[in-house]
Amino acid sequence: MELDEAINLRTSVRYYEETPVSDEDVKALIGAAIRAPTASGLENWTFVVFKSPEAREKVYELIAEGMEEYYRAVKLSEEKIQKLRKRMYEEGMYRAPVYIAVFIDKRVRFLKGLEFDEPEFIWSVESAAMAIQNLMLKAVELGLGTVYIGVTNFRGIERKVRELAGIDENHYLVGVILVGRPKGDVKPRRRKRGVDEVTRVI
Ligand SMILES: Cc1cc2nc3c(=O)[nH]c(=O)nc-3n(C[C@H](O)[C@H](O)[C@H](O)COP(=O)(O)O)c2cc1C
């Protein structure tokens, strides 16, 4: 597949078929992820794959909790929240055959000194985000869909994801990625602003 095609086909998928994703595919996704640039060569990322039905159910519940909190935080109406609950609990939204939680290990450092704590932490998060984008593009090539979940970073939920992953508080959760065969047709979403609008040449 041409890179352009993968870039243009990628879109967030929130409904999946139950078909499992093979271990080989999961390995290929993580293989693509770790080819991403990594600040100071830290490679301080860990990919925790949730694939047993029990583990997936728990991750799904945490996503559902986070999504409801998000809807309330942006003051969506009770009617909209009920619609979200229906989509999640009755229609299978956010249920996927594989969830991959991406963590960074905050202890792995290159720069010494407190003044570098923040930039190095942000660099690690950025590196992991680049790894996630690689994973998402590779998924397109393999006929798989993905969506990045950020609401699992809300207070209390992040800790529960870490505990499920068996990972300590020295790690920070960058995101949870759903992976699976998309259910139904997937149509990439339009961008609100075009290239000319977001570009400034000086
Ligand atoms: C950092 C980050 C966090 C996100 N968190 C969520 C989330 O918690 N739930 C969700 O449904 N989508 C989430 N998304 C997906 C965005 O909503 C989506 O990328 C955006 O609407 C554009 O749509 P597209 O990915 O189909 O182009 C997240 C995306 C990013 C990059």
The ligand as an SDF file (V2000), in Angstrom:
LIG
                    3D

 31 33  0  0  0  0  0  0  0  0999 V2000
   -4.7700   12.4350   21.7360 C   0  0  0  0  0  0  0  0  0  0  0  0
   -6.0990   11.9650   21.2150 C   0  0  0  0  0  0  0  0  0  0  0  0
   -7.0930   11.5840   22.1050 C   0  0  0  0  0  0  0  0  0  0  0  0
   -8.3190   11.1060   21.6310 C   0  0  0  0  0  0  0  0  0  0  0  0
   -9.2460   10.6610   22.5370 N   0  0  0  0  0  0  0  0  0  0  0  0
  -10.4190   10.1390   22.0910 C   0  0  0  0  0  0  0  0  0  0  0  0
  -11.3410    9.5840   23.0100 C   0  0  0  0  0  0  0  0  0  0  0  0
  -11.1200    9.5600   24.2270 O   0  0  0  0  0  0  0  0  0  0  0  0
  -12.4870    9.0460   22.5200 N   0  0  0  0  0  0  0  0  0  0  0  0
  -12.7630    9.0200   21.1720 C   0  0  0  0  0  0  0  0  0  0  0  0
  -13.8170    8.5120   20.7870 O   0  0  0  0  0  0  0  0  0  0  0  0
  -11.8950    9.5370   20.2740 N   0  0  0  0  0  0  0  0  0  0  0  0
  -10.7220   10.0880   20.6950 C   0  0  0  0  0  0  0  0  0  0  0  0
   -9.8050   10.5770   19.7930 N   0  0  0  0  0  0  0  0  0  0  0  0
  -10.1050   10.5230   18.3470 C   0  0  0  0  0  0  0  0  0  0  0  0
  -10.4910   11.9130   17.7910 C   0  0  0  0  0  0  0  0  0  0  0  0
  -11.7860   12.2280   18.2170 O   0  0  0  0  0  0  0  0  0  0  0  0
  -10.3990   11.8740   16.2410 C   0  0  0  0  0  0  0  0  0  0  0  0
   -9.0730   11.6250   15.8570 O   0  0  0  0  0  0  0  0  0  0  0  0
  -10.8820   13.1830   15.6150 C   0  0  0  0  0  0  0  0  0  0  0  0
  -12.2400   13.3920   15.8520 O   0  0  0  0  0  0  0  0  0  0  0  0
  -10.6320   13.2180   14.1040 C   0  0  0  0  0  0  0  0  0  0  0  0
  -11.2530   12.1340   13.4690 O   0  0  0  0  0  0  0  0  0  0  0  0
  -10.4320   11.0620   12.6000 P   0  0  0  0  0  0  0  0  0  0  0  0
   -9.4050   10.4160   13.5330 O   0  0  0  0  0  0  0  0  0  0  0  0
  -11.4320   10.0800   12.1290 O   0  0  0  0  0  0  0  0  0  0  0  0
   -9.7440   11.7820   11.4920 O   0  0  0  0  0  0  0  0  0  0  0  0
   -8.5670   11.0620   20.2300 C   0  0  0  0  0  0  0  0  0  0  0  0
   -7.5610   11.4580   19.3400 C   0  0  0  0  0  0  0  0  0  0  0  0
   -6.3450   11.8980   19.8200 C   0  0  0  0  0  0  0  0  0  0  0  0
   -5.2660   12.2880   18.8320 C   0  0  0  0  0  0  0  0  0  0  0  0
  1  2  1  0
  2  3  1  0
  2 30  2  0
  3  4  2  0
  4  5  1  0
  4 28  1  0
  5  6  2  0
  6  7  1  0
  6 13  1  0
  7  8  2  0
  7  9  1  0
  9 10  1  0
 10 11  2  0
 10 12  1  0
 12 13  2  0
 13 14  1  0
 14 15  1  0
 14 28  1  0
 15 16  1  0
 16 17  1  0
 16 18  1  0
 18 19  1  0
 18 20  1  0
 20 21  1  0
 20 22  1  0
 22 23  1  0
 23 24  1  0
 24 25  2  0
 24 26  1  0
 24 27  1  0
 28 29  2  0
 29 30  1  0
 30 31  1  0
M  END
$$$$
